[in-house]
Amino acid sequence: MKNLILLIFLLSSIHSIAQDPDLYQSWHLKDMFIEFGPPLDLMEPPVYAILTISENHDFSGLGSCNTFTGSYTYDSVLDSFFYDEFEATTEDCVFPYHNNFEQE
């Protein structure tokens, strides 16, 4: 009986650590803040940026007028994601200040 109680206790105390499943979907950019940089106005003219993150931490998206792809690496010590690959197309946007939007 003691072994059974010990087994139940051990099984109930094991916690699984996983990424939030809500992370893996398409995201629509509504606001953007750049640390130590100038504020960006996403409304004039409107930018409808989309970022899609897959379960293997690859990402793709559409910025102001260019597409981009890349991948993230998860750092469990810092509990943060960092991108280790990033590529964007370099089409000339209608509004010149949108040309580097994807880089930001």
Beta strands, then each sheet from edge to edge (+ up, - down):
strand 1: 26-28
strand 2: 50-53
strand 3: 58-62
strand 4: 67-75
strand 5: 80-88
sheet 1: 1+ 2- 3+ 4- 5+
end
